Amino acid sequence: MAEEERDRKLVIFAWSGDLDKVWPQLILATTGAAMGMQTTVFFTFWGLFPLLKNDKEHGRARRLTGENWMQKMLSSMNRGGTDHLKLSKMNFAGMGPRMMGKLAEDHKMASPTALMEMAREMGVHLVPCQMTMDLMGLAREDLIEGLDDPAGAASALLEAQDAITLFI
Amino acid sequence: MSTTVAQTLDLKGLSCPLPIVKTAMAIKALQSGELLEALATDPGSVPDFAAWCRSTGNELVEQTTDDGVFRFVIRKR
């Protein structure tokens, strides 16, 4: 029996919004889907911010999300989307990610933005965490299209019960 | 079963995970038993194509290397 016939699932808990974590989240998610695994990424806490629409999709240089000043302040310091992710180390005020982006381009690695698009195309379930959305004051229309409905920890753990799980 | 290649994918220069992701997307368009040829230059694609075939049940019919280009012939299950 081919291994595909087993009910194989991959669930990734995407907790970090750093470039060097978002990249493996999306590389593993697209590869999981390519391998025929039913793949779900549950985006929570800092990991939720890459699901925000990129600024250029709004036709604005920079936008703030949130309903009150605390959420807006958080948004001003933590830019959403996949176009401007920071490195968890060696960020050097943005120089690190730019160098990493250049290296990735030279090596024809897909950008996080391209991988997010591929994940949606391949039917990866992208689930925003409802609690994080509430906490950060994010509305459904702040997030990109093609996501599953927001869900909570119980839904995520139920999905993870018979799956390979990764916390990144 | 077909012995001629139905489609050739040029994956040269691409890095992980693109060779596998693009192969998985392309093979969907093929009929069962048809052959897909993939050409890659990422050395990691050698173990990765073997793993992907094992995982998906598609058959790796042939794997050759010519001047830094890895060639994979895969029969769709």
gemmi code that builds the backbone of each chain (N, CA, C; Angstrom):
import gemmi

chains = {
    "A": [
        ("MET", (0.843, -1.190, 0.000), (0.000, 0.000, 0.000), (0.880, 1.243, 0.000)),
        ("ALA", (0.591, 2.148, -0.892), (1.367, 3.385, -0.935), (1.127, 4.155, 0.359)),
        ("GLU", (2.152, 4.890, 0.765), (2.030, 5.601, 2.035), (0.973, 6.690, 1.971)),
        ("GLU", (0.639, 7.111, 0.731), (-0.358, 8.162, 0.563), (-1.717, 7.727, 1.085)),
        ("GLU", (-1.928, 6.387, 1.024), (-3.249, 5.888, 1.398), (-3.480, 5.932, 2.900)),
        ("ARG", (-2.397, 6.059, 3.647), (-2.590, 6.290, 5.075), (-3.081, 7.720, 5.244)),
        ("ASP", (-3.827, 7.929, 6.272), (-4.363, 9.262, 6.508), (-3.284, 10.117, 7.162)),
        ("ARG", (-2.495, 10.789, 6.344), (-1.373, 11.528, 6.892), (-1.674, 13.013, 6.959)),
        ("LYS", (-1.366, 13.578, 8.070), (-1.661, 14.993, 8.274), (-0.457, 15.712, 8.861)),
        ("LEU", (-0.356, 16.979, 8.526), (0.692, 17.836, 9.087), (0.020, 19.073, 9.656)),
        ("VAL", (0.297, 19.355, 10.908), (-0.227, 20.576, 11.520), (0.948, 21.400, 12.039)),
        ("ILE", (1.031, 22.634, 11.580), (2.105, 23.522, 12.017), (1.490, 24.639, 12.848)),
        ("PHE", (2.011, 24.795, 14.070), (1.617, 25.937, 14.892), (2.620, 27.045, 14.602)),
        ("ALA", (2.167, 28.056, 13.867), (3.058, 29.143, 13.476), (2.960, 30.232, 14.530)),
        ("TRP", (3.924, 30.257, 15.444), (3.873, 31.198, 16.562), (4.730, 32.429, 16.318)),
        ("SER", (5.816, 32.247, 15.559), (6.759, 33.349, 15.347), (6.459, 34.096, 14.062)),
        ("GLY", (6.681, 35.414, 14.090), (6.532, 36.215, 12.879), (7.883, 36.649, 12.328)),
        ("ASP", (8.972, 36.007, 12.798), (10.301, 36.359, 12.296), (10.559, 35.684, 10.953)),
        ("LEU", (11.285, 36.398, 10.095), (11.592, 35.873, 8.756), (12.188, 34.473, 8.804)),
        ("ASP", (13.124, 34.265, 9.748), (13.822, 32.977, 9.786), (12.977, 31.858, 10.394)),
        ("LYS", (11.747, 32.177, 10.813), (10.812, 31.134, 11.250), (9.652, 31.016, 10.255)),
        ("VAL", (9.233, 32.167, 9.701), (8.131, 32.154, 8.729), (8.559, 31.345, 7.493)),
        ("TRP", (9.824, 31.499, 7.135), (10.310, 30.753, 5.974), (10.149, 29.235, 6.162)),
        ("PRO", (10.727, 28.665, 7.221), (10.494, 27.221, 7.396), (9.022, 26.839, 7.579)),
        ("GLN", (8.227, 27.718, 8.229), (6.780, 27.399, 8.358), (6.192, 27.145, 6.975)),
        ("LEU", (6.493, 28.061, 6.044), (5.850, 27.995, 4.726), (6.515, 26.963, 3.816)),
        ("ILE", (7.823, 26.769, 3.980), (8.515, 25.728, 3.197), (7.948, 24.363, 3.579)),
        ("LEU", (7.800, 24.126, 4.887), (7.285, 22.820, 5.330), (5.811, 22.660, 4.969)),
        ("ALA", (5.044, 23.750, 5.031), (3.618, 23.652, 4.696), (3.424, 23.306, 3.217)),
        ("THR", (4.157, 23.989, 2.332), (3.999, 23.711, 0.894), (4.527, 22.317, 0.564)),
        ("THR", (5.629, 21.919, 1.228), (6.176, 20.589, 0.958), (5.227, 19.510, 1.472)),
        ("GLY", (4.628, 19.750, 2.634), (3.646, 18.801, 3.165), (2.512, 18.580, 2.171)),
        ("ALA", (1.997, 19.693, 1.629), (0.917, 19.591, 0.638), (1.420, 18.869, -0.605)),
        ("ALA", (2.660, 19.141, -1.015), (3.231, 18.482, -2.193), (3.339, 16.979, -1.971)),
        ("MET", (3.575, 16.586, -0.719), (3.716, 15.162, -0.415), (2.376, 14.486, -0.184)),
        ("GLY", (1.318, 15.215, -0.423), (-0.005, 14.630, -0.311), (-0.548, 14.592, 1.101)),
        ("MET", (0.099, 15.350, 2.006), (-0.392, 15.374, 3.381), (-1.480, 16.443, 3.504)),
        ("GLN", (-2.480, 16.145, 4.296), (-3.482, 17.167, 4.593), (-2.832, 18.150, 5.563)),
        ("THR", (-2.598, 19.359, 5.104), (-1.732, 20.283, 5.837), (-2.503, 21.495, 6.361)),
        ("THR", (-2.306, 21.786, 7.630), (-2.951, 22.930, 8.276), (-1.898, 23.769, 8.986)),
        ("VAL", (-1.957, 25.064, 8.807), (-1.098, 25.948, 9.600), (-2.008, 26.807, 10.460)),
        ("PHE", (-1.758, 26.744, 11.767), (-2.531, 27.527, 12.726), (-1.662, 28.714, 13.139)),
        ("PHE", (-2.072, 29.915, 12.742), (-1.249, 31.111, 12.962), (-1.660, 31.797, 14.248)),
        ("THR", (-0.747, 31.858, 15.203), (-1.090, 32.432, 16.493), (-0.019, 33.416, 16.962)),
        ("PHE", (-0.410, 34.322, 17.817), (0.465, 35.339, 18.383), (1.270, 36.068, 17.313)),
        ("TRP", (2.586, 36.179, 17.453), (3.366, 36.953, 16.466), (3.266, 36.301, 15.095)),
        ("GLY", (2.978, 35.029, 15.075), (2.860, 34.299, 13.821), (1.672, 34.736, 12.987)),
        ("LEU", (0.724, 35.438, 13.615), (-0.465, 35.864, 12.877), (-0.172, 37.051, 11.961)),
        ("PHE", (0.812, 37.878, 12.336), (1.048, 39.115, 11.579), (1.422, 38.910, 10.108)),
        ("PRO", (2.139, 37.828, 9.762), (2.385, 37.595, 8.325), (1.108, 37.379, 7.506)),
        ("LEU", (-0.019, 37.087, 8.165), (-1.276, 36.921, 7.417), (-1.937, 38.264, 7.084)),
        ("LEU", (-1.413, 39.342, 7.646), (-1.969, 40.651, 7.299), (-1.658, 40.960, 5.840)),
        ("LYS", (-2.548, 41.710, 5.221), (-2.302, 42.106, 3.835), (-1.011, 42.919, 3.768)),
        ("ASN", (-0.245, 42.702, 2.713), (0.944, 43.518, 2.528), (0.529, 44.950, 2.210)),
        ("ASP", (1.365, 45.906, 2.622), (1.015, 47.318, 2.474), (0.667, 47.690, 1.039)),
        ("LYS", (1.396, 47.114, 0.076), (1.172, 47.539, -1.309), (-0.209, 47.108, -1.814)),
        ("GLU", (-0.787, 46.083, -1.191), (-2.139, 45.688, -1.574), (-3.163, 46.738, -1.145)),
        ("HIS", (-2.735, 47.615, -0.250), (-3.631, 48.686, 0.208), (-3.389, 49.973, -0.548)),
        ("GLY", (-2.331, 50.011, -1.360), (-1.989, 51.223, -2.078), (-1.501, 52.317, -1.147)),
        ("ARG", (-1.044, 51.917, 0.022), (-0.539, 52.885, 0.986), (0.861, 52.463, 1.408)),
        ("ALA", (1.663, 53.447, 1.792), (3.033, 53.137, 2.186), (3.044, 52.308, 3.462)),
        ("ARG", (2.175, 52.619, 4.378), (2.218, 51.986, 5.673), (0.851, 52.133, 6.314)),
        ("ARG", (0.388, 51.100, 6.937), (-0.918, 51.217, 7.565), (-0.857, 50.667, 8.980)),
        ("LEU", (-1.768, 51.128, 9.805), (-1.834, 50.654, 11.177), (-3.102, 49.835, 11.351)),
        ("THR", (-2.989, 48.747, 12.114), (-4.178, 47.992, 12.468), (-4.449, 48.208, 13.955)),
        ("GLY", (-5.609, 47.766, 14.392), (-5.938, 47.881, 15.805), (-7.056, 48.874, 16.031)),
        ("GLU", (-7.727, 48.707, 17.165), (-8.880, 49.549, 17.468), (-8.566, 50.601, 18.518)),
        ("ASN", (-7.573, 50.332, 19.361), (-7.230, 51.330, 20.383), (-5.751, 51.684, 20.269)),
        ("TRP", (-5.310, 52.667, 21.070), (-3.942, 53.175, 20.905), (-2.903, 52.113, 21.203)),
        ("MET", (-3.194, 51.189, 22.113), (-2.201, 50.159, 22.435), (-2.006, 49.202, 21.263)),
        ("GLN", (-3.151, 48.803, 20.657), (-3.066, 47.900, 19.502), (-2.412, 48.605, 18.322)),
        ("LYS", (-2.706, 49.901, 18.165), (-2.112, 50.665, 17.061), (-0.608, 50.838, 17.271)),
        ("MET", (-0.217, 51.054, 18.542), (1.202, 51.208, 18.833), (1.946, 49.909, 18.516)),
        ("LEU", (1.325, 48.807, 18.909), (1.897, 47.489, 18.636), (2.058, 47.295, 17.128)),
        ("SER", (1.032, 47.696, 16.398), (1.061, 47.555, 14.942), (2.169, 48.411, 14.333)),
        ("SER", (2.383, 49.619, 14.928), (3.408, 50.518, 14.372), (4.798, 49.921, 14.562)),
        ("MET", (4.956, 49.075, 15.596), (6.275, 48.498, 15.862), (6.415, 47.102, 15.270)),
        ("ASN", (5.331, 46.564, 14.777), (5.337, 45.182, 14.298), (4.556, 45.141, 12.993)),
        ("ARG", (5.241, 45.490, 11.926), (4.606, 45.608, 10.625), (4.085, 44.254, 10.155)),
        ("GLY", (2.849, 44.226, 9.651), (2.268, 42.957, 9.209), (2.651, 42.608, 7.782)),
        ("GLY", (2.171, 41.460, 7.329), (2.428, 41.025, 5.959), (3.719, 40.231, 5.842)),
        ("THR", (4.025, 39.794, 4.632), (5.199, 38.946, 4.408), (6.319, 39.674, 3.676)),
        ("ASP", (6.086, 40.957, 3.318), (7.089, 41.660, 2.517), (8.221, 42.260, 3.349)),
        ("HIS", (7.987, 42.469, 4.644), (8.985, 43.184, 5.453), (9.275, 42.442, 6.753)),
        ("LEU", (9.519, 41.146, 6.668), (9.759, 40.382, 7.891), (11.165, 40.650, 8.421)),
        ("LYS", (11.295, 40.546, 9.756), (12.594, 40.777, 10.393), (13.225, 39.450, 10.778)),
        ("LEU", (14.551, 39.462, 10.887), (15.261, 38.271, 11.357), (15.277, 38.241, 12.878)),
        ("SER", (15.253, 37.048, 13.473), (15.279, 36.948, 14.932), (16.667, 37.271, 15.468)),
        ("LYS", (17.684, 37.094, 14.632), (19.026, 37.548, 15.009), (19.703, 38.124, 13.780)),
        ("MET", (20.699, 38.957, 14.013), (21.421, 39.627, 12.939), (20.490, 40.443, 12.040)),
        ("ASN", (19.511, 41.095, 12.681), (18.590, 41.911, 11.903), (19.261, 43.209, 11.409)),
        ("PHE", (20.170, 43.749, 12.232), (20.918, 44.977, 11.888), (20.014, 46.039, 11.259)),
        ("ALA", (18.942, 46.379, 11.960), (18.008, 47.429, 11.519), (17.543, 47.239, 10.075)),
        ("GLY", (17.339, 45.997, 9.701), (16.768, 45.729, 8.382), (17.803, 45.331, 7.336)),
        ("MET", (19.096, 45.506, 7.674), (20.113, 45.161, 6.683), (20.220, 43.640, 6.531)),
        ("GLY", (20.069, 42.933, 7.657), (20.137, 41.465, 7.630), (19.108, 40.874, 6.669)),
        ("PRO", (17.811, 41.238, 6.840), (16.792, 40.698, 5.929), (17.044, 41.066, 4.471)),
        ("ARG", (17.577, 42.295, 4.249), (17.834, 42.684, 2.851), (18.916, 41.806, 2.239)),
        ("MET", (19.972, 41.539, 3.039), (21.044, 40.675, 2.537), (20.514, 39.256, 2.320)),
        ("MET", (19.689, 38.810, 3.285), (19.107, 37.466, 3.177), (18.224, 37.382, 1.931)),
        ("GLY", (17.465, 38.447, 1.668), (16.593, 38.492, 0.497), (17.399, 38.411, -0.787)),
        ("LYS", (18.541, 39.112, -0.790), (19.411, 39.106, -1.967), (19.980, 37.694, -2.181)),
        ("LEU", (20.452, 37.077, -1.092), (20.994, 35.724, -1.193), (19.926, 34.757, -1.701)),
        ("ALA", (18.710, 34.913, -1.148), (17.613, 34.018, -1.527), (17.283, 34.175, -3.007)),
        ("GLU", (17.321, 35.415, -3.466), (17.025, 35.679, -4.874), (18.098, 35.044, -5.762)),
        ("ASP", (19.368, 35.212, -5.348), (20.471, 34.623, -6.115), (20.344, 33.103, -6.193)),
        ("HIS", (19.834, 32.505, -5.115), (19.698, 31.044, -5.076), (18.321, 30.587, -5.540)),
        ("LYS", (17.562, 31.518, -6.100), (16.209, 31.227, -6.582), (15.353, 30.518, -5.536)),
        ("MET", (15.439, 31.034, -4.322), (14.538, 30.553, -3.272), (13.260, 31.376, -3.363)),
        ("ALA", (12.137, 30.738, -3.096), (10.873, 31.467, -3.137), (10.786, 32.378, -1.915)),
        ("SER", (10.266, 33.575, -2.090), (10.086, 34.503, -0.972), (8.922, 34.025, -0.112)),
        ("PRO", (8.851, 34.473, 1.151), (7.689, 34.115, 1.973), (6.374, 34.507, 1.300)),
        ("THR", (6.366, 35.656, 0.617), (5.135, 36.089, -0.065), (4.736, 35.085, -1.149)),
        ("ALA", (5.711, 34.610, -1.932), (5.425, 33.632, -2.985), (5.008, 32.292, -2.390)),
        ("LEU", (5.650, 31.906, -1.279), (5.315, 30.622, -0.651), (3.911, 30.650, -0.050)),
        ("MET", (3.523, 31.814, 0.507), (2.181, 31.952, 1.074), (1.145, 31.766, -0.041)),
        ("GLU", (1.442, 32.365, -1.189), (0.554, 32.255, -2.347), (0.455, 30.791, -2.803)),
        ("MET", (1.624, 30.110, -2.855), (1.632, 28.699, -3.270), (0.851, 27.831, -2.288)),
        ("ALA", (1.027, 28.119, -0.991), (0.327, 27.333, 0.033), (-1.183, 27.436, -0.176)),
        ("ARG", (-1.649, 28.657, -0.488), (-3.094, 28.834, -0.723), (-3.526, 28.070, -1.954)),
        ("GLU", (-2.686, 28.142, -2.999), (-2.998, 27.466, -4.259), (-3.065, 25.944, -4.076)),
        ("MET", (-2.223, 25.428, -3.173), (-2.140, 23.973, -2.995), (-3.165, 23.443, -1.998)),
        ("GLY", (-3.985, 24.330, -1.477), (-5.043, 23.876, -0.575), (-4.607, 23.671, 0.858)),
        ("VAL", (-3.478, 24.296, 1.254), (-3.087, 24.245, 2.664), (-4.123, 25.042, 3.459)),
        ("HIS", (-4.579, 24.482, 4.567), (-5.537, 25.199, 5.419), (-4.774, 26.206, 6.262)),
        ("LEU", (-5.066, 27.476, 6.052), (-4.403, 28.545, 6.790), (-5.414, 29.104, 7.784)),
        ("VAL", (-5.186, 28.839, 9.055), (-6.181, 29.171, 10.081), (-5.667, 30.271, 11.001)),
        ("PRO", (-6.313, 31.442, 10.989), (-5.919, 32.486, 11.945), (-6.490, 32.188, 13.324)),
        ("CYS", (-5.713, 32.516, 14.351), (-6.148, 32.313, 15.737), (-7.085, 33.454, 16.131)),
        ("GLN", (-8.305, 33.088, 16.521), (-9.319, 34.091, 16.860), (-8.896, 34.944, 18.049)),
        ("MET", (-8.324, 34.281, 19.060), (-7.934, 35.000, 20.272), (-6.890, 36.069, 19.950)),
        ("THR", (-5.903, 35.714, 19.106), (-4.871, 36.694, 18.740), (-5.480, 37.867, 17.975)),
        ("MET", (-6.427, 37.543, 17.080), (-7.087, 38.616, 16.322), (-7.764, 39.596, 17.275)),
        ("ASP", (-8.464, 39.054, 18.281), (-9.153, 39.904, 19.251), (-8.151, 40.731, 20.049)),
        ("LEU", (-7.103, 40.047, 20.510), (-6.093, 40.693, 21.347), (-5.413, 41.841, 20.607)),
        ("MET", (-5.092, 41.620, 19.332), (-4.354, 42.620, 18.559), (-5.294, 43.566, 17.806)),
        ("GLY", (-6.602, 43.350, 17.933), (-7.558, 44.228, 17.262), (-7.548, 44.080, 15.757)),
        ("LEU", (-7.401, 42.846, 15.280), (-7.353, 42.605, 13.838), (-8.701, 42.099, 13.340)),
        ("ALA", (-9.174, 42.690, 12.245), (-10.438, 42.269, 11.651), (-10.143, 41.321, 10.494)),
        ("ARG", (-11.152, 40.544, 10.102), (-10.988, 39.600, 9.001), (-10.492, 40.310, 7.744)),
        ("GLU", (-10.973, 41.559, 7.527), (-10.575, 42.257, 6.302), (-9.150, 42.829, 6.373)),
        ("ASP", (-8.518, 42.771, 7.553), (-7.098, 43.144, 7.627), (-6.226, 42.012, 7.073)),
        ("LEU", (-6.796, 40.797, 7.034), (-6.019, 39.611, 6.644), (-6.191, 39.310, 5.157)),
        ("ILE", (-5.235, 38.543, 4.622), (-5.282, 38.174, 3.205), (-6.496, 37.279, 2.913)),
        ("GLU", (-6.814, 37.159, 1.632), (-7.935, 36.306, 1.206), (-7.501, 34.830, 1.239)),
        ("GLY", (-8.481, 33.955, 1.170), (-8.183, 32.526, 1.016), (-7.838, 31.812, 2.306)),
        ("LEU", (-8.167, 32.429, 3.451), (-7.896, 31.770, 4.729), (-9.106, 30.965, 5.171)),
        ("ASP", (-8.850, 29.972, 6.041), (-9.960, 29.288, 6.689), (-10.573, 30.237, 7.721)),
        ("ASP", (-11.716, 29.858, 8.254), (-12.331, 30.674, 9.300), (-11.436, 30.684, 10.537)),
        ("PRO", (-11.378, 31.804, 11.235), (-10.592, 31.858, 12.467), (-11.086, 30.796, 13.448)),
        ("ALA", (-10.150, 30.237, 14.216), (-10.521, 29.187, 15.156), (-9.710, 29.333, 16.430)),
        ("GLY", (-10.015, 28.492, 17.403), (-9.344, 28.538, 18.697), (-8.472, 27.325, 18.943)),
        ("ALA", (-7.935, 27.268, 20.151), (-6.973, 26.230, 20.509), (-7.569, 24.824, 20.408)),
        ("ALA", (-8.854, 24.688, 20.774), (-9.464, 23.352, 20.750), (-9.535, 22.819, 19.318)),
        ("SER", (-9.903, 23.680, 18.379), (-9.951, 23.251, 16.968), (-8.562, 22.836, 16.499)),
        ("ALA", (-7.570, 23.625, 16.892), (-6.201, 23.341, 16.465), (-5.734, 22.003, 17.039)),
        ("LEU", (-6.026, 21.767, 18.312), (-5.571, 20.527, 18.941), (-6.332, 19.318, 18.411)),
        ("LEU", (-7.594, 19.519, 18.078), (-8.365, 18.415, 17.490), (-7.750, 18.015, 16.151)),
        ("GLU", (-7.438, 19.013, 15.341), (-6.811, 18.765, 14.042), (-5.456, 18.074, 14.222)),
        ("ALA", (-4.775, 18.406, 15.322), (-3.413, 17.901, 15.547), (-3.382, 16.489, 16.117)),
        ("GLN", (-4.549, 15.989, 16.533), (-4.567, 14.718, 17.257), (-3.922, 13.554, 16.512)),
        ("ASP", (-4.187, 13.463, 15.209), (-3.628, 12.346, 14.447), (-2.673, 12.868, 13.370)),
        ("ALA", (-1.949, 13.928, 13.735), (-1.072, 14.567, 12.742), (0.350, 14.674, 13.265)),
        ("ILE", (1.284, 14.853, 12.335), (2.624, 15.306, 12.716), (2.462, 16.768, 13.103)),
        ("THR", (2.964, 17.153, 14.271), (2.802, 18.547, 14.683), (4.144, 19.220, 14.855)),
        ("LEU", (4.205, 20.460, 14.418), (5.421, 21.262, 14.547), (5.052, 22.597, 15.150)),
        ("PHE", (5.847, 23.070, 16.070), (5.634, 24.391, 16.687), (6.807, 25.269, 16.278)),
        ("ILE", (6.522, 26.240, 15.398), (7.628, 27.045, 14.855), (7.382, 28.515, 15.146)),
    ],
    "B": [
        ("MET", (1.299, 0.941, -20.544), (1.984, 2.038, -19.873), (2.875, 2.799, -20.842)),
        ("SER", (2.886, 4.071, -20.701), (3.628, 4.949, -21.605), (5.134, 4.837, -21.358)),
        ("THR", (5.914, 4.919, -22.428), (7.373, 4.957, -22.276), (7.943, 6.280, -22.774)),
        ("THR", (7.081, 7.149, -23.299), (7.556, 8.471, -23.712), (7.142, 9.501, -22.657)),
        ("VAL", (7.981, 10.502, -22.534), (7.749, 11.531, -21.517), (6.595, 12.439, -21.945)),
        ("ALA", (5.617, 12.578, -21.069), (4.452, 13.416, -21.382), (4.750, 14.894, -21.163)),
        ("GLN", (5.597, 15.169, -20.181), (5.907, 16.573, -19.882), (7.297, 16.682, -19.273)),
        ("THR", (8.016, 17.739, -19.624), (9.329, 17.997, -19.031), (9.262, 19.295, -18.236)),
        ("LEU", (9.769, 19.219, -17.008), (9.784, 20.393, -16.134), (11.216, 20.880, -15.989)),
        ("ASP", (11.455, 22.131, -16.301), (12.786, 22.699, -16.112), (12.855, 23.371, -14.744)),
        ("LEU", (13.526, 22.718, -13.814), (13.619, 23.232, -12.446), (15.048, 23.664, -12.133)),
        ("LYS", (15.829, 23.871, -13.172), (17.252, 24.188, -12.977), (17.396, 25.545, -12.284)),
        ("GLY", (18.273, 25.581, -11.297), (18.537, 26.821, -10.568), (17.627, 27.016, -9.369)),
        ("LEU", (16.517, 26.306, -9.311), (15.566, 26.497, -8.202), (16.042, 25.778, -6.941)),
        ("SER", (15.731, 26.395, -5.787), (16.100, 25.807, -4.501), (14.887, 25.211, -3.804)),
        ("CYS", (15.191, 24.366, -2.819), (14.178, 23.749, -1.960), (13.239, 24.821, -1.432)),
        ("PRO", (11.936, 24.650, -1.416), (11.203, 23.440, -1.773), (10.638, 23.479, -3.198)),
        ("LEU", (11.087, 24.453, -3.997), (10.412, 24.666, -5.293), (10.451, 23.460, -6.234)),
        ("PRO", (11.595, 22.738, -6.373), (11.554, 21.600, -7.303), (10.436, 20.595, -6.964)),
        ("ILE", (10.288, 20.290, -5.678), (9.264, 19.321, -5.264), (7.862, 19.923, -5.391)),
        ("VAL", (7.717, 21.167, -4.942), (6.392, 21.810, -4.979), (5.902, 21.934, -6.424)),
        ("LYS", (6.799, 22.352, -7.317), (6.390, 22.518, -8.718), (6.119, 21.167, -9.382)),
        ("THR", (6.893, 20.148, -8.990), (6.644, 18.808, -9.527), (5.270, 18.302, -9.081)),
        ("ALA", (4.984, 18.505, -7.787), (3.692, 18.046, -7.252), (2.533, 18.746, -7.957)),
        ("MET", (2.717, 20.035, -8.257), (1.644, 20.767, -8.926), (1.492, 20.292, -10.375)),
        ("ALA", (2.623, 20.027, -11.032), (2.583, 19.648, -12.453), (2.017, 18.249, -12.664)),
        ("ILE", (2.308, 17.349, -11.742), (1.915, 15.947, -11.960), (0.396, 15.774, -11.875)),
        ("LYS", (-0.263, 16.745, -11.256), (-1.727, 16.681, -11.149), (-2.392, 16.645, -12.526)),
        ("ALA", (-1.744, 17.302, -13.502), (-2.335, 17.416, -14.834), (-2.139, 16.137, -15.656)),
        ("LEU", (-1.298, 15.216, -15.163), (-1.008, 14.002, -15.930), (-1.998, 12.883, -15.603)),
        ("GLN", (-2.101, 11.945, -16.545), (-2.925, 10.756, -16.313), (-2.075, 9.708, -15.590)),
        ("SER", (-2.737, 8.809, -14.895), (-2.037, 7.716, -14.238), (-1.234, 6.909, -15.273)),
        ("GLY", (0.030, 6.622, -14.977), (0.874, 5.856, -15.890), (1.732, 6.709, -16.800)),
        ("GLU", (1.396, 7.992, -16.921), (2.192, 8.878, -17.776), (3.501, 9.265, -17.083)),
        ("LEU", (4.480, 9.636, -17.924), (5.804, 9.944, -17.389), (6.056, 11.447, -17.340)),
        ("LEU", (6.635, 11.888, -16.228), (7.041, 13.280, -16.060), (8.556, 13.308, -15.932)),
        ("GLU", (9.195, 14.182, -16.699), (10.638, 14.345, -16.593), (10.921, 15.663, -15.895)),
        ("ALA", (11.783, 15.624, -14.880), (12.139, 16.844, -14.152), (13.646, 17.026, -14.186)),
        ("LEU", (14.082, 18.252, -14.491), (15.514, 18.562, -14.543), (15.820, 19.589, -13.466)),
        ("ALA", (16.730, 19.235, -12.541), (17.036, 20.130, -11.428), (18.545, 20.225, -11.230)),
        ("THR", (18.975, 21.309, -10.585), (20.401, 21.450, -10.277), (20.668, 21.475, -8.774)),
        ("ASP", (19.616, 21.534, -7.968), (19.773, 21.520, -6.513), (20.178, 20.109, -6.075)),
        ("PRO", (21.400, 19.937, -5.499), (21.836, 18.584, -5.112), (20.885, 17.935, -4.104)),
        ("GLY", (20.206, 18.777, -3.305), (19.242, 18.253, -2.333), (18.048, 17.594, -2.992)),
        ("SER", (17.855, 17.863, -4.279), (16.694, 17.279, -4.953), (16.857, 15.767, -5.145)),
        ("VAL", (18.112, 15.260, -5.089), (18.305, 13.812, -5.276), (17.635, 13.021, -4.152)),
        ("PRO", (17.996, 13.297, -2.878), (17.237, 12.607, -1.825), (15.770, 13.034, -1.767)),
        ("ASP", (15.496, 14.303, -2.082), (14.121, 14.806, -1.942), (13.146, 14.176, -2.944)),
        ("PHE", (13.575, 13.972, -4.183), (12.683, 13.324, -5.154), (12.414, 11.869, -4.748)),
        ("ALA", (13.469, 11.205, -4.223), (13.286, 9.818, -3.765), (12.263, 9.785, -2.627)),
        ("ALA", (12.402, 10.734, -1.683), (11.483, 10.786, -0.539), (10.070, 11.125, -0.986)),
        ("TRP", (9.978, 12.081, -1.906), (8.652, 12.507, -2.378), (7.948, 11.347, -3.084)),
        ("CYS", (8.694, 10.595, -3.913), (8.095, 9.454, -4.614), (7.649, 8.390, -3.621)),
        ("ARG", (8.499, 8.132, -2.610), (8.134, 7.142, -1.586), (6.853, 7.563, -0.888)),
        ("SER", (6.746, 8.856, -0.632), (5.617, 9.361, 0.123), (4.331, 9.402, -0.695)),
        ("THR", (4.435, 9.736, -1.968), (3.225, 9.916, -2.775), (2.845, 8.661, -3.551)),
        ("GLY", (3.778, 7.693, -3.644), (3.469, 6.470, -4.385), (3.710, 6.585, -5.881)),
        ("ASN", (4.194, 7.749, -6.325), (4.617, 7.856, -7.724), (5.951, 7.121, -7.856)),
        ("GLU", (6.207, 6.571, -9.064), (7.391, 5.724, -9.205), (8.555, 6.502, -9.825)),
        ("LEU", (9.695, 6.464, -9.151), (10.904, 7.070, -9.720), (11.517, 6.037, -10.664)),
        ("VAL", (11.288, 6.236, -11.965), (11.674, 5.243, -12.966), (13.168, 5.341, -13.275)),
        ("GLU", (13.662, 6.570, -13.272), (15.038, 6.773, -13.697), (15.602, 8.011, -13.018)),
        ("GLN", (16.860, 7.927, -12.614), (17.526, 9.123, -12.088), (18.948, 9.133, -12.608)),
        ("THR", (19.282, 10.134, -13.390), (20.623, 10.240, -13.951), (21.189, 11.629, -13.662)),
        ("THR", (22.502, 11.740, -13.758), (23.157, 13.032, -13.556), (24.023, 13.315, -14.773)),
        ("ASP", (23.876, 14.509, -15.326), (24.679, 14.856, -16.486), (25.153, 16.304, -16.337)),
        ("ASP", (26.456, 16.446, -16.105), (27.055, 17.772, -16.049), (26.340, 18.696, -15.043)),
        ("GLY", (26.121, 18.163, -13.854), (25.516, 18.971, -12.794), (24.007, 19.089, -12.860)),
        ("VAL", (23.395, 18.466, -13.859), (21.927, 18.486, -13.942), (21.397, 17.105, -13.538)),
        ("PHE", (20.501, 17.121, -12.561), (19.889, 15.872, -12.111), (18.581, 15.684, -12.867)),
        ("ARG", (18.447, 14.493, -13.461), (17.264, 14.215, -14.260), (16.463, 13.125, -13.570)),
        ("PHE", (15.198, 13.395, -13.396), (14.306, 12.423, -12.760), (13.178, 12.086, -13.730)),
        ("VAL", (12.907, 10.805, -13.884), (11.736, 10.411, -14.659), (10.784, 9.718, -13.684)),
        ("ILE", (9.590, 10.266, -13.622), (8.610, 9.797, -12.627), (7.362, 9.303, -13.332)),
        ("ARG", (6.903, 8.105, -12.942), (5.646, 7.615, -13.482), (4.533, 7.908, -12.489)),
        ("LYS", (3.510, 8.591, -12.978), (2.398, 8.927, -12.089), (1.633, 7.668, -11.698)),
        ("ARG", (1.340, 7.565, -10.435), (0.627, 6.388, -9.946), (-0.842, 6.427, -10.348)),
    ],
}
model = gemmi.Model(1)
for chain_id, residues in chains.items():
    chain = gemmi.Chain(chain_id)
    for i, (resn, *xyz) in enumerate(residues, 1):
        res = gemmi.Residue()
        res.name, res.seqid = resn, gemmi.SeqId(i, " ")
        for name, pos in zip(("N", "CA", "C"), xyz):
            atom = gemmi.Atom()
            atom.name, atom.element = name, gemmi.Element(name[0])
            atom.pos, atom.b_iso = gemmi.Position(*pos), 0.0
            res.add_atom(atom)
        chain.add_residue(res)
    model.add_chain(chain)
structure = gemmi.Structure()
structure.add_model(model)
structure.setup_entities()
